[in-house]
Amino acid sequence: TWTTGRMSNAKSWLGLGTSLYFWALMDLTATVLSSTPMPEVELETLFSGRSQSHQRSKRSWVWNQFFVLEEYTGTDPLYVGKLHSDMDRGDGSIKYILSGEGAGIVFTIDDTTGDIHAIQRLDREERAQYTLRAQALDRRTGRPMEPESEFIIKIQDINDNEPKFLDGPYIATVPEMSPVGTSVIQVTATDADDPTYGNSARVVYSILQGQPYFSVDSKTGVIRTALMNMDREAKEYYEVIIQAKDMGGQLGGLAGTTTVNITLSDVNDNPPRFPQKHYQMSVLESAPISSTVGRVFAKDLDEGINAEMKYTIVDGDGADAFDINTDQNFQVGIITVKKPLSFESKKSYTLKVEGSNPHLEMRFLNLGPFQDTTTVHISVEDVDEPPVFEPGFYFVEVPEDVTIGTTIQIISAKDPDVTNNSIRYSIDRGSDPGRFFYVDITTGALMTARPLDREEFSWHNITVLAMEMNNPSQVGSVAVTIKVLDVNDNAPEFPRFYEAFICENAKAGQLIQTVSAVDQDDPHNGQHFYYSLAPEAANNPNFTVRDNQDNTARILTRRSGFRQQEQSVFYLPILIADSGQPVLSSTGTLTIQVCSCNDDGHVMSCSPEAYLLPVSLSRGALIAILACIFVLLVLVLLILSMRRHRKQPYIIDDDENIHENIVRYDDEGGGEEDTEAFDIAAMWNPREAQAGAAPKTRQDMLPEIESLSRYVPQTCAVSSTVHSYVLAKLYEADMDLWAPPFDSLQTYMFEGDGSVAGSLSSLQSATSDSEQSFDFLTDWGPRFRKLAELYGASEGPAPLW
């Protein structure tokens, strides 16, 4: 029979000092037996777990469970227990063998005595038990003396592990102003010791840091608020240290700690307040709509959605002139311009602005009101504004036959400033590249400068500019739309070349062609054309014209018996007249060819029969013709060569003396005193510009039209009659390609003596040429050698002329 036992020594049983044998049976409960030997029959009965009345064969194994304390730190192997077979006579004939978990590595057995020892440190948290197998062999033969059986070595726990917070450190949030006892977070500590053995794994929680603001439940680890009215604006972050201690918190227990970072979240418990009760701002009167004037700010100690603001204008005389919007990023109120401002109309405004929280909490309304107001004073600053046109848009209708220089509209602008500076008008040439119009610089009279043609341009969109006299940078503009009205100035005409064919056997009254016409004009009542034979063909015996009264006409034969050999082509002039005022007409020609046709009326040939004329040229005639052609070519080349030499410019020799061509004048023009300088009477006859359809070639030169100086008195304005005449002459000069330039009018009344510019002559100058030095001409090279000799200093006597 197997017998197992274990004697505990003083080291393994922590100083108990008494050697005990522990006998374990095969059931799941460990039974501690006394050292007194158990009768064989009783062990058998306990092992089998059956009644003694059952008969079974007797086994020779008696074995048990072993218990070993963990964390043995001694130097000698730890005795675990002893295996013994009843066949062992103590003579060493039995050999014990150990196998299974940890055999030979963690546990060893004395093969003679059966003593089991632990040779490594045991840790229950790593492995709680080991299952091994034992067998007794005959040492001489190696034959098993007993069947192999299993037994268990259990590791007993000691308190060698402190509680640990596996999820720490913790982060938690709780609203500010929360009531006492509000749950914040639950912390949990884990102890690796055996919870079924003693109090090694019984954990108790306590708070080491964070009082008096928070508390912790000793059993559950739930952290709660312990102080009322905790204000985030006073203190937002808290660091709480929680301790977990095993052994039920008793002395000698192991402990672990963790940190809980608690943040107070914001609630809307602070009303907004303006740090300034009065704001002073200014804005230029030229500020565009939606431009920023200034910013106001109501301070709110809360954050996030609880600090959101809404700004409104609740009162003041500027509620219709200004607006306020909320910047969601910075929670400021932005005051903007709502409508155009005018310093001349109103110089200052007052606004009452309110700032409020849109998100309120009912339990904190007693801390309000959650709104505040401030006063904003806005001053409008004066700026030099550009001229303003009244109205802001012009629409003009003008007939296309209007004469050049006719005033079609008066453009009016004024300076909106208090100074009311003088205005000068002009046309943006980018809007009128054809220069069809001209505007008077002082009166703003818009006139035609070239003939208008509706068929070429039916609409003109120009921009008229107005500039302040004293500040040319201030320029206003206005759009002028000009519609050119149609007049009957285009005669109707055939849209294409008409050609008809007539058979020789045609009969009288036969239709040979239907014609139509087009007219570039666009009358209000639509086009209506009248057709007839031209006066020179009114009594044409061959053809006649029948008007269809639908803007078309039929061409009919008046006789029969046409012969191709007599006349193969007829040219029929047709008069086309419109219904406009005045009536315009034109003559179109219909070409009619006489053709030979078959009996079915199909054209066979439209060419007259050719008469064969025998022609034979001799060799001498051909040579004469070629000689004439050669002579003509020689004459043409000779003429071209002579013309080329005639057009070559004369080359002036550099050494030729040309100083004798200098003409010296010792008198000065009289300016406005010179009444013979210009025949002013010609300018009072504007009809001269319209006399004759063809432009005239002139030999005179008229001065240039220049912008008036700022020194020109306002009363000096050229009459519209003069403008019309000058514009007509200008157009006439532009159309005459062979005339010299002529597009200016010189205002003599502002030159010469008595003018602002004064005299431009050097005759009465304080210095003379003799006092000037021209020595620098000698440094200019050989090309200026003669000038240097004439005007430069010379050592010898002056030359004689």
VOGU-3710 file (C-alpha; in Angstrom, 3 decimals, decimal comma):
1> twttgrmsna> 0,000/0,000/0,000  1,239/3,551/-0,905  1,569/5,932/2,003  2,258/9,624/1,504  3,051/12,131/4,152  4,556/15,566/4,775  6,372/16,856/7,783  6,458/20,598/8,099  9,615/22,105/9,377  9,977/25,402/11,156
11> kswlglgtsl> 10,933/27,376/8,027  8,039/26,188/5,899  5,420/26,714/8,587  6,622/30,125/9,764  7,959/28,987/13,096  5,206/26,663/14,241  7,939/24,388/15,503  5,906/21,198/15,568  6,391/18,436/13,004  3,056/17,337/11,652
21> yfwalmdlta> 2,063/14,808/9,038  -0,761/15,838/6,669  -2,592/13,046/5,072  -4,685/13,804/2,037  -7,322/11,597/0,447  -8,551/11,421/-3,156  -11,651/13,478/-2,514  -11,688/17,263/-3,082  -11,364/18,068/0,632  -7,963/18,092/2,332
31> tvlsstpmpe> -8,061/16,204/5,622  -5,365/16,740/8,190  -4,607/13,510/10,071  -2,633/12,903/13,164  0,735/11,266/13,065  -0,798/8,075/14,457  -0,854/5,376/11,770  -4,276/4,852/10,304  -5,577/1,324/10,135  -5,282/-0,020/6,664
41> veletlfsgr> -8,957/-0,770/6,376  -9,952/2,798/7,361  -7,715/4,363/4,757  -9,108/2,141/2,160  -12,630/3,060/3,174  -11,939/6,803/3,089  -10,163/6,564/-0,238  -12,888/4,616/-1,939  -15,720/6,825/-0,662  -18,018/3,769/-0,565
51> sqshqrskrs> -19,758/1,844/2,202  -17,865/-0,948/3,902  -20,574/-3,355/2,871  -19,319/-3,154/-0,733  -16,657/-5,736/-1,463  -13,675/-4,722/-3,501  -10,048/-5,787/-3,802  -7,580/-4,127/-1,520  -5,270/-1,480/-3,063  -1,791/-0,885/-1,855
61> wvwnqffvle> -1,844/3,000/-2,534  -2,607/5,543/0,191  -1,870/9,082/-1,078  -2,868/12,680/-0,330  -2,617/16,374/-1,303  0,419/18,432/-0,317  0,277/22,129/0,756  3,296/24,419/0,408  3,585/28,088/1,300  4,616/30,451/-1,495
71> eytgtdplyv> 7,550/32,832/-1,541  9,978/30,572/0,420  13,285/32,416/0,557  15,487/29,884/2,396  18,734/28,520/1,036  17,885/24,818/1,516  15,333/22,977/-0,612  11,839/23,214/0,865  10,520/19,917/2,135  7,111/19,191/0,649
81> gklhsdmdrg> 6,211/15,617/1,690  7,019/11,930/1,503  5,887/9,041/-0,687  6,011/5,507/0,791  4,869/2,113/-0,384  4,020/-0,668/2,032  6,187/-2,900/-0,105  9,168/-0,846/0,860  11,077/-2,832/3,484  13,596/-0,105/3,979
91> dgsikyilsg> 16,336/-2,070/2,294  16,551/0,199/-0,733  15,016/-2,289/-3,115  12,253/0,137/-4,095  12,989/3,051/-6,408  10,606/6,028/-6,418  10,073/7,992/-9,632  8,297/11,429/-9,910  6,819/12,805/-13,161  4,334/15,443/-14,205
101> egagivftid> 4,174/19,260/-13,883  7,416/20,682/-12,547  8,995/17,277/-11,904  12,756/17,562/-11,895  12,591/21,359/-12,340  10,500/22,662/-9,479  10,156/19,446/-7,425  12,619/16,600/-6,841  12,193/13,232/-5,089  14,664/11,036/-3,234
111> dttgdihaiq> 14,345/7,749/-5,148  15,215/5,771/-2,034  13,276/7,484/0,764  10,479/9,073/-1,349  11,049/12,569/0,142  9,810/15,426/-2,112  11,502/18,875/-2,043  10,855/22,212/-3,871  14,049/23,539/-5,362  12,617/26,869/-6,798
121> rldreeraqy> 10,698/29,793/-5,309  6,969/29,251/-5,619  4,473/32,015/-6,424  0,770/31,286/-6,125  -0,104/34,233/-8,379  1,900/32,543/-11,134  0,700/28,936/-10,483  -1,673/27,812/-7,757  -1,095/24,027/-7,923  0,940/21,273/-9,614
131> tlraqaldrr> -0,286/17,788/-10,663  2,357/15,084/-10,498  2,532/11,296/-10,920  4,447/8,821/-8,699  5,545/5,218/-9,286  7,487/2,599/-7,292  9,833/0,313/-9,260  11,884/-2,709/-8,333  15,384/-1,353/-8,300  16,864/-4,598/-9,559
141> tgrpmepese> 14,434/-5,509/-12,290  12,805/-2,123/-12,987  9,398/-3,756/-12,728  6,621/-1,537/-11,391  5,778/-2,481/-7,859  2,685/-0,265/-7,719  0,410/1,223/-10,407  1,244/4,847/-11,316  -0,987/7,343/-9,503  -1,463/11,188/-9,472
151> fiikiqdind> -1,290/13,576/-6,572  -1,536/17,428/-6,250  0,740/19,964/-4,621  -1,190/23,168/-3,779  0,540/26,500/-3,147  -0,773/28,336/-0,112  -1,192/32,156/-0,387  0,475/34,840/1,696  -0,230/38,624/1,482  2,519/39,551/-0,939
161> nepkfldgpy> 0,587/41,683/-3,502  -0,639/45,210/-2,956  -3,872/46,439/-4,577  -3,397/48,025/-8,014  -5,532/50,451/-10,008  -5,320/48,989/-13,478  -7,215/51,885/-15,154  -5,442/54,756/-13,453  -4,732/57,581/-13,548  -8,346/58,678/-13,975
171> iatvpemspv> -9,843/61,754/-15,636  -13,299/62,912/-14,605  -15,584/65,892/-15,101  -18,357/67,235/-12,928  -20,446/70,404/-13,456  -19,639/73,343/-11,249  -22,163/74,289/-8,593  -23,186/70,614/-8,304  -25,007/69,542/-5,095  -23,100/67,690/-2,358
181> gtsviqvtat> -22,982/63,951/-3,022  -22,967/64,212/-6,820  -21,238/61,134/-8,215  -18,047/61,969/-10,091  -16,388/58,634/-10,983  -15,820/55,138/-9,600  -12,299/53,771/-9,176  -11,498/50,060/-8,813  -8,375/48,398/-7,393  -7,441/44,742/-7,964
191> daddptygns> -5,464/42,509/-5,499  -3,714/39,470/-6,969  -3,806/37,549/-3,665  -6,269/34,709/-3,016  -9,633/36,216/-2,139  -10,776/32,913/-0,530  -7,947/32,804/1,950  -7,964/35,313/4,767  -8,167/39,113/4,157  -5,261/39,364/1,751
201> arvvysilqg> -7,517/40,475/-1,088  -10,079/42,508/0,886  -9,625/46,119/-0,282  -10,712/49,328/1,483  -10,654/52,780/-0,258  -9,707/56,096/1,315  -8,866/59,609/0,062  -5,387/60,972/0,717  -5,664/64,274/-1,203  -8,697/66,236/-2,411
211> qpyfsvdskt> -10,523/67,006/0,803  -12,733/68,796/1,626  -13,909/69,017/-1,982  -14,440/65,308/-2,625  -15,023/62,034/-0,736  -14,766/58,344/-1,648  -16,888/55,347/-0,643  -14,594/52,913/1,241  -16,215/49,811/-0,223  -17,283/50,778/-3,764
221> gvirtalmnm> -14,647/53,390/-4,635  -17,238/55,919/-5,864  -15,947/59,506/-5,640  -18,533/62,178/-4,825  -18,582/65,942/-4,315  -18,264/66,933/-0,677  -18,479/70,748/-0,900  -21,323/72,844/-2,236  -21,043/75,798/-4,651  -17,723/74,823/-6,169
231> dreakeyyev> -17,100/77,601/-8,722  -15,182/76,861/-11,923  -14,238/80,509/-12,310  -12,529/80,306/-8,879  -10,841/76,911/-9,317  -11,269/74,616/-12,294  -8,866/71,690/-11,832  -8,532/69,315/-8,828  -6,052/66,488/-8,260  -7,463/63,789/-5,981
241> iiqakdmggq> -5,331/60,868/-4,666  -7,197/57,673/-3,714  -5,645/54,828/-1,684  -6,685/51,166/-1,803  -5,459/48,989/1,150  -5,883/45,227/1,586  -6,287/43,241/4,841  -9,484/45,226/5,296  -7,456/48,353/5,929  -5,831/46,892/9,026
251> lgglagtttv> -2,330/47,632/10,136  0,197/45,683/8,109  -1,895/45,591/4,958  -0,431/46,557/1,630  -1,693/49,685/-0,175  -1,723/51,210/-3,676  -2,704/54,692/-4,831  -3,980/56,367/-7,961  -4,567/59,930/-9,145  -7,939/61,237/-10,264
261> nitlsdvndn> -7,846/64,531/-12,224  -11,230/66,173/-11,845  -12,296/69,168/-13,937  -15,259/71,353/-13,151  -17,275/71,849/-16,328  -18,864/75,211/-16,997  -22,481/76,200/-16,443  -24,066/79,527/-17,284  -23,868/81,098/-13,854  -22,208/84,414/-14,803
271> pprfpqkhyq> -24,142/87,197/-16,601  -22,355/89,248/-19,312  -21,157/92,741/-18,471  -19,732/95,549/-20,659  -16,412/96,783/-19,228  -17,111/100,139/-20,962  -20,414/101,914/-20,609  -19,532/104,440/-23,339  -17,781/103,855/-26,676  -16,549/106,627/-28,969
281> msvlesapis> -16,095/105,733/-32,665  -15,659/107,559/-35,951  -16,306/106,655/-39,577  -15,617/108,331/-42,907  -18,667/109,466/-44,782  -17,302/107,626/-47,825  -17,288/104,273/-46,005  -19,029/101,664/-48,176  -22,026/99,694/-46,995  -21,131/96,731/-44,699
291> stvgrvfakd> -17,761/98,270/-43,814  -16,698/97,964/-40,170  -17,053/100,985/-37,880  -15,923/99,459/-34,572  -16,347/96,644/-32,054  -17,991/96,326/-28,641  -17,377/93,516/-26,157  -19,403/92,220/-23,232  -17,262/90,120/-20,905  -18,633/86,763/-19,737
301> ldeginaemk> -16,637/84,640/-17,278  -18,243/81,461/-18,591  -16,925/79,548/-21,570  -18,156/77,629/-24,578  -21,847/77,785/-25,303  -22,471/79,501/-21,980  -20,327/82,468/-23,090  -22,026/82,935/-26,454  -23,288/86,473/-27,005  -25,959/88,129/-29,068
311> ytivdgdgad> -25,630/91,840/-29,753  -28,531/94,031/-30,858  -29,196/97,759/-31,295  -32,122/98,509/-29,008  -32,272/102,299/-29,246  -30,644/105,410/-30,706  -30,929/107,668/-33,739  -28,489/105,523/-35,746  -30,507/102,311/-35,787  -31,403/102,855/-39,440
321> afdintdqnf> -27,866/103,880/-40,471  -25,849/101,172/-38,701  -26,122/97,468/-38,004  -24,405/95,127/-35,543  -23,362/91,511/-36,008  -21,850/88,991/-33,615  -18,442/87,487/-34,294  -18,932/83,857/-33,222  -15,188/83,263/-32,882  -14,397/86,110/-30,487
331> qvgiitvkkp> -17,930/86,918/-29,224  -17,639/90,612/-30,040  -20,231/92,870/-31,608  -19,148/94,364/-34,956  -20,861/97,621/-35,887  -21,150/98,109/-39,666  -22,509/100,735/-42,042  -26,074/99,985/-43,084  -26,702/102,798/-45,558  -24,632/105,582/-47,180
341> lsfeskksyt> -23,513/108,336/-44,816  -23,252/112,053/-45,457  -21,302/114,458/-43,322  -23,284/117,326/-44,809  -26,582/115,726/-43,714  -25,715/114,328/-40,252  -22,435/114,538/-38,396  -22,969/112,116/-35,469  -25,104/109,201/-34,287  -25,881/107,534/-30,942
351> lkvegsnphl> -26,546/103,814/-30,506  -27,687/101,815/-27,490  -26,287/98,297/-27,807  -27,429/95,298/-25,763  -25,396/92,126/-25,196  -27,173/89,014/-23,884  -26,689/85,259/-23,431  -28,929/83,251/-25,759  -28,532/80,036/-23,687  -29,851/80,318/-20,131
361> emrflnlgpf> -30,216/77,838/-17,241  -33,356/78,245/-15,189  -31,728/77,387/-11,854  -29,317/80,306/-12,196  -31,762/83,018/-13,286  -31,597/84,486/-9,806  -27,973/85,453/-10,549  -29,046/87,613/-13,545  -30,141/89,528/-15,456  -28,081/87,842/-18,165
371> qdtttvhisv> -27,847/90,955/-20,358  -26,199/94,372/-20,289  -26,258/97,586/-22,356  -23,728/100,198/-23,448  -23,868/103,479/-25,387  -21,946/104,025/-28,626  -21,290/107,506/-30,065  -20,310/107,537/-33,760  -18,891/110,643/-35,433  -19,043/111,017/-39,219
381> edvdeppvfe> -15,864/112,500/-40,683  -15,900/114,654/-43,776  -13,972/113,549/-46,859  -13,455/115,111/-50,239  -16,007/113,206/-52,277  -16,071/112,953/-56,048  -18,746/114,792/-57,990  -22,181/113,222/-58,012  -24,380/113,093/-61,102  -28,076/113,809/-60,931
391> pgfyfvevpe> -29,658/111,648/-62,193  -27,370/108,648/-61,858  -28,147/107,387/-65,377  -28,951/109,054/-68,694  -30,944/107,671/-71,608  -30,920/109,761/-74,775  -32,674/109,236/-78,108  -31,250/111,037/-81,106  -32,076/110,739/-84,828  -29,268/109,488/-86,992
401> dvtigttiqi> -29,421/112,550/-89,293  -28,588/114,985/-86,502  -26,039/117,580/-87,526  -22,542/117,620/-86,067  -22,258/119,792/-82,965  -25,907/119,426/-81,939  -26,438/119,324/-78,172  -28,372/116,160/-77,374  -28,254/116,210/-73,554  -27,056/118,381/-70,670
411> isakdpdvtn> -25,047/116,292/-68,210  -25,150/117,716/-64,690  -22,951/116,911/-61,692  -22,192/118,710/-58,461  -19,679/118,531/-55,646  -21,456/117,085/-52,572  -18,929/118,686/-50,227  -19,471/121,963/-48,443  -16,765/123,616/-50,530  -18,751/122,935/-53,725
421> nsirysidrg> -15,746/122,960/-56,056  -16,099/123,653/-59,756  -16,665/120,704/-62,063  -14,990/119,840/-65,365  -16,563/117,292/-67,725  -14,988/114,842/-70,166  -15,755/111,565/-71,914  -13,998/108,317/-71,097  -12,472/107,589/-74,494  -12,455/103,902/-73,738
431> sdpgrffyvd> -16,251/104,011/-73,876  -16,324/106,052/-77,115  -13,450/104,775/-79,278  -15,071/106,158/-82,418  -15,216/109,657/-80,885  -18,798/110,163/-81,982  -19,544/112,537/-79,087  -18,075/115,529/-77,323  -18,954/117,083/-73,962  -18,459/120,709/-73,078
441> ittgalmtar> -15,845/120,981/-70,345  -17,755/123,527/-68,275  -21,458/123,195/-69,089  -21,653/119,416/-69,524  -23,446/119,786/-72,870  -23,209/116,459/-74,714  -22,852/117,004/-78,472  -22,330/114,940/-81,581  -18,835/115,080/-83,028  -19,321/112,784/-86,017
451> pldreefswh> -22,254/111,758/-88,207  -24,346/109,002/-86,704  -25,487/106,004/-88,670  -28,087/103,731/-87,129  -27,283/101,021/-89,641  -23,683/100,978/-88,363  -24,200/101,585/-84,620  -27,726/101,724/-83,300  -26,675/102,073/-79,645  -23,854/103,976/-77,944
461> nitvlamemn> -22,917/103,430/-74,318  -20,513/106,103/-73,145  -19,199/107,181/-69,764  -19,062/110,855/-68,863  -16,521/111,859/-66,218  -16,771/114,796/-63,833  -13,582/116,062/-62,166  -13,184/118,547/-59,366  -11,251/121,640/-60,427  -9,149/121,848/-57,272
471> npsqvgsvav> -8,641/118,103/-56,796  -8,254/116,207/-60,067  -8,116/112,888/-58,207  -11,793/113,192/-57,333  -13,571/111,923/-60,416  -17,184/110,847/-60,707  -18,738/108,992/-63,603  -22,152/108,387/-65,089  -23,339/106,016/-67,791  -25,083/107,550/-70,786
481> tikvldvndn> -26,986/105,265/-73,144  -27,715/106,800/-76,533  -30,219/105,223/-78,878  -29,867/106,265/-82,506  -33,304/106,636/-84,078  -33,825/105,572/-87,635  -34,503/108,008/-90,489  -35,130/107,097/-94,063  -31,628/107,538/-95,425  -31,146/104,274/-97,329
491> apefprfyea> -32,797/103,490/-100,654  -34,111/99,985/-101,331  -32,080/97,773/-103,630  -31,893/94,296/-105,020  -30,480/91,826/-102,476  -28,522/90,020/-105,229  -27,759/90,000/-108,915  -30,819/89,020/-110,881  -30,472/87,167/-114,186  -33,374/85,699/-116,160
501> ficenakagq> -33,688/83,511/-119,237  -36,314/83,716/-121,983  -36,958/81,310/-124,799  -37,124/82,464/-128,395  -40,612/81,056/-128,621  -41,859/82,895/-125,502  -45,332/84,377/-125,730  -46,563/87,814/-124,684  -47,476/88,109/-120,991  -45,210/85,246/-119,956
511> liqtvsavdq> -43,626/85,483/-116,440  -39,876/85,397/-116,655  -38,724/86,571/-113,165  -39,974/87,596/-109,706  -37,801/90,193/-107,926  -37,671/91,532/-104,358  -35,740/94,276/-102,542  -34,149/95,022/-99,182  -33,765/98,253/-97,234  -31,365/98,839/-94,335
521> ddphngqhfy> -33,779/101,239/-92,703  -36,245/100,059/-90,082  -39,444/102,159/-90,195  -42,038/101,827/-87,457  -44,777/100,686/-89,835  -42,575/98,189/-91,650  -41,132/98,187/-95,155  -43,256/98,686/-98,280  -41,649/98,854/-101,716  -42,995/100,056/-105,080
531> yslapeaann> -41,671/98,672/-108,378  -41,812/100,189/-111,865  -39,707/100,501/-114,967  -37,084/103,210/-114,826  -38,055/106,424/-116,672  -35,632/105,715/-119,467  -37,337/102,346/-120,030  -40,914/103,386/-119,402  -41,955/102,584/-122,983  -39,987/99,358/-123,244
541> pnftvrdnqd> -41,677/97,288/-125,978  -40,244/93,982/-124,808  -40,911/93,719/-121,040  -43,123/95,184/-118,341  -43,196/95,201/-114,498  -46,215/94,250/-112,379  -46,093/95,210/-108,647  -47,457/92,410/-106,457  -48,112/94,806/-103,528  -46,210/92,446/-101,195
551> ntariltrrs> -42,730/93,925/-101,678  -42,182/91,757/-104,770  -42,744/92,327/-108,493  -43,197/90,200/-111,598  -41,353/90,722/-114,847  -43,522/89,842/-117,894  -42,943/89,795/-121,660  -44,868/92,257/-123,757  -44,383/90,515/-127,050  -43,295/87,295/-128,663
561> gfrqqeqsvf> -40,864/86,417/-131,353  -37,492/86,989/-129,684  -34,523/86,054/-131,835  -31,146/85,200/-130,355  -29,291/86,255/-133,492  -30,948/89,684/-133,388  -30,285/90,404/-129,657  -29,122/87,793/-127,155  -29,106/89,914/-123,942  -31,537/92,564/-122,622
571> ylpiliadsg> -30,796/94,874/-119,655  -34,034/95,973/-117,971  -33,727/98,906/-115,476  -36,258/98,625/-112,638  -37,047/101,527/-110,271  -37,526/100,546/-106,594  -39,011/103,127/-104,194  -39,788/102,893/-100,446  -42,631/104,420/-98,435  -40,516/106,547/-96,118
581> qpvlsstgtl> -40,272/110,282/-95,729  -38,626/111,436/-97,825  -39,192/108,767/-100,448  -35,921/107,167/-101,579  -35,461/105,047/-104,642  -32,799/103,214/-106,575  -32,535/101,520/-109,924  -31,688/97,881/-110,252  -30,892/96,084/-113,473  -32,321/92,731/-114,501
591> tiqvcscndd> -30,227/90,867/-117,039  -32,329/88,810/-119,475  -30,721/86,330/-121,863  -32,483/84,965/-124,939  -32,034/81,215/-125,260  -33,071/78,555/-127,742  -35,461/76,039/-126,216  -37,127/72,829/-127,296  -40,845/72,311/-127,689  -41,230/71,615/-123,943
601> ghvmscspea> -39,673/74,979/-123,031  -36,377/73,597/-121,753  -33,323/75,718/-122,442  -30,935/74,212/-124,936  -28,427/76,975/-125,654  -28,078/80,630/-124,680  -25,037/81,458/-126,914  -25,525/82,967/-130,408  -24,316/80,873/-133,287  -20,753/81,614/-134,153
611> yllpvslsrg> -19,871/82,453/-137,710  -16,735/80,655/-138,833  -14,240/83,171/-140,085  -11,139/81,688/-141,694  -8,099/83,302/-140,246  -4,559/82,674/-141,352  -1,603/84,673/-140,120  1,753/84,696/-141,860  5,099/84,324/-140,085  5,922/87,978/-140,673
621> aliailacif> 2,703/89,130/-138,956  3,487/87,090/-135,871  7,011/88,520/-135,682  5,617/92,066/-135,931  3,167/91,455/-133,097  5,913/90,065/-130,823  8,163/93,005/-131,615  5,458/95,463/-130,616  4,957/93,678/-127,311  8,703/93,814/-126,585
631> vllvlvllil> 8,851/97,558/-127,303  5,940/98,195/-124,933  7,683/96,295/-122,114  10,860/98,330/-122,563  8,901/101,583/-122,388  7,149/100,523/-119,157  10,439/99,622/-117,469  11,981/102,923/-118,528  9,091/104,941/-117,086  9,238/103,086/-113,768
641> smrrhrkqpy> 12,968/103,653/-113,478  12,584/107,413/-114,105  9,926/107,707/-111,424  12,088/105,882/-108,913  15,013/108,249/-109,431  12,724/111,256/-109,172  11,479/110,163/-105,733  14,980/109,712/-104,216  15,615/112,366/-101,509  18,468/114,783/-101,789
651> iidddenihe> 21,433/113,886/-99,625  22,989/116,816/-97,811  26,671/116,667/-97,331  27,728/116,810/-93,702  30,391/119,346/-94,598  27,981/121,656/-96,361  27,507/124,932/-94,590  23,818/125,298/-93,774  23,953/128,000/-91,142  22,945/130,602/-93,695
661> nivryddegg> 19,436/129,160/-93,638  18,857/130,449/-90,100  16,297/133,258/-90,045  16,266/135,606/-87,082  13,152/137,402/-85,938  13,408/140,385/-83,609  9,705/140,966/-83,099  7,100/139,216/-80,951  3,464/138,392/-81,634  0,985/140,679/-79,976
671> geedteafdi> -1,031/137,903/-78,380  -4,542/139,092/-77,706  -3,541/142,568/-78,901  -2,819/141,210/-82,385  -6,213/141,439/-84,069  -4,779/140,337/-87,412  -3,695/136,944/-86,135  -6,981/135,225/-86,817  -10,096/136,101/-88,758  -12,706/135,666/-86,046
681> aamwnpreaq> -15,472/136,397/-88,521  -15,037/132,966/-90,055  -15,972/131,390/-86,763  -19,349/133,077/-86,706  -20,453/131,334/-89,888  -21,244/127,704/-88,881  -23,044/127,061/-92,147  -19,719/127,003/-93,909  -19,083/123,622/-92,350  -22,138/122,192/-94,065
691> agaapktrqd> -21,763/123,823/-97,456  -21,267/121,126/-100,054  -21,351/117,375/-99,633  -17,674/116,825/-100,346  -15,037/118,024/-97,877  -12,916/120,988/-98,947  -9,169/121,144/-99,029  -7,928/123,944/-96,764  -4,694/125,815/-96,586  -5,286/127,406/-93,197
701> mlpeieslsr> -4,330/125,980/-89,810  -6,740/126,235/-86,905  -5,534/125,989/-83,296  -6,033/123,103/-80,936  -8,904/122,750/-78,458  -7,286/122,582/-75,053  -8,682/122,078/-71,596  -9,124/125,391/-69,839  -6,676/126,168/-67,109  -7,785/126,478/-63,568
711> yvpqtcavss> -7,092/130,157/-63,879  -9,825/130,595/-66,497  -12,702/132,654/-65,124  -15,965/130,747/-64,864  -17,792/133,306/-66,986  -15,533/132,620/-70,012  -17,407/129,894/-71,896  -17,349/129,318/-75,616  -20,801/129,438/-77,173  -22,435/126,335/-78,609
721> tvhsyvlakl> -22,294/127,918/-82,069  -18,509/128,006/-81,952  -18,422/124,439/-80,686  -20,607/123,275/-83,526  -18,408/125,003/-86,079  -15,175/123,631/-84,615  -16,543/120,083/-84,389  -17,698/120,256/-88,001  -14,259/121,476/-89,107  -12,614/118,762/-87,057
731> yeadmdlwap> -14,676/116,044/-88,727  -13,954/117,611/-92,135  -10,217/117,495/-91,395  -10,422/113,864/-90,254  -12,111/112,889/-93,509  -9,639/114,811/-95,712  -6,573/112,582/-95,948  -4,546/115,197/-97,885  -5,145/118,139/-95,575  -2,675/119,120/-92,842
741> pfdslqtymf> -3,619/118,385/-89,210  -6,446/120,553/-87,989  -8,098/119,707/-84,714  -7,411/122,566/-82,342  -8,647/125,980/-81,343  -6,161/128,373/-79,767  -7,602/130,740/-77,141  -5,611/133,884/-77,920  -7,250/135,874/-75,147  -5,088/134,055/-72,607
751> egdgsvagsl> -1,621/134,566/-74,157  0,869/137,373/-74,559  0,866/140,564/-72,545  -1,612/140,632/-69,695  -1,970/136,838/-69,491  -1,149/134,744/-66,470  1,755/133,104/-68,284  3,248/136,468/-69,229  5,526/137,026/-72,193  7,310/134,001/-73,604
761> sslqsatsds> 9,751/136,026/-75,710  13,453/136,395/-74,950  13,766/139,848/-76,592  13,130/141,673/-73,345  14,955/139,137/-71,194  17,403/140,438/-68,631  20,180/138,336/-70,135  21,491/138,115/-73,649  23,149/135,436/-75,693  26,492/137,109/-75,185
771> eqsfdfltdw> 26,290/136,431/-71,480  25,793/132,723/-72,009  28,614/130,233/-72,323  28,604/127,647/-75,087  32,008/126,199/-74,410  30,461/122,784/-73,803  29,827/122,461/-77,551  33,503/121,704/-78,103  33,018/118,461/-76,128  30,235/117,217/-78,399
781> gprfrklael> 32,381/115,963/-81,218  32,991/116,902/-84,876  29,286/117,158/-85,728  28,991/120,252/-83,508  32,327/121,771/-84,526  30,759/124,588/-86,561  28,362/125,532/-83,766  31,240/125,524/-81,314  33,157/127,911/-83,631  30,120/130,209/-83,927
791> ygasegpapl> 29,072/130,364/-80,293  32,004/129,030/-78,347  34,920/131,055/-77,011  37,816/131,514/-79,435  41,309/132,823/-78,897  41,615/134,570/-82,266  39,603/137,423/-83,743  35,939/136,895/-84,591  35,215/135,755/-88,173  33,916/138,244/-90,777
801> w> 30,534/137,699/-92,546
//
